[in-house]
Amino acid sequence: MIVLNLKTYDLTIAKPLLFVDVAKEVVDETGLRIVVATPAPYLHQSAERFSGIFAQHADPEPAGAYTGSISAEMLKSLKVKGSLINHSEKKVAHKKIKATVDSLHMHGLESLVCAASTKEAVEIAAYMPTYIAVEPPELIGSGVSVSKSKPEIVINSVKAVKEVNQKIKVLCGAGVSNKEDVKKAMELGSEGVLLASAFVKAKDPKAFLRELASVF
């Protein structure tokens, strides 16, 4: 599984649907599950074009008088499949993480919660999300993959999360930049990868994504 976080880069704003279309084409070619986490303003158009769309953030509040909130009901109505939660650039109090995970699941949506460390991954595992992505924040966007620079974090996180709940899938994020990073992550027990800048800023995003997909 590959999760592509488009963040809010200039390139994302300039051509958000290009990246969605690239992901769809690679999925059609390979059959691999690829998820694209799109900024909120582009969720509707993105979900109309591709079935693997996640929000970049969601809130636990239900439909109602909650100005600015992104509810699970709202995402479901847009045919979005799930949401990232607690990315290092959008941290959430753990009480709200659990409530958001519960709300997403109640509406039939998936949850992908980011963890900065093995300790946080174990705490989050108790909330029973669909996925946990382990991403040391100091490596995000660095081009230095956690799977190579800090392999023990991946190994320990996978082991610790599975001890809480075997059903939770553990992904590896932070600095994933090439095929070798993905291959190493999988060897360490990761069930997928989460990346952002390496895809969005690639000279040829489709060729880059095909190369990553070839590992699976």
Buried (B, 14 or more C-beta within 10 A) or exposed (E): BBBBBBBEBEBBEEEBBBBBBBBBBBBEEBEBEBBBBBBBEBBBBBBEEBEBBBBBBBBBBBEEEEEEBBBBBBBBEBEBBBBBBBBBBEBBEBEBBBBBBBBBBEBEBBBBBBBBBBEBBBBBBEBBBBBBBBBBBBBBBBEBBBBBBBBEBBBBBBEBBBEBEEEBBBBBBBBBBBBEBBBBBBEBBBBBBBBBBBBBEBEEBBEBBBBBBEBB
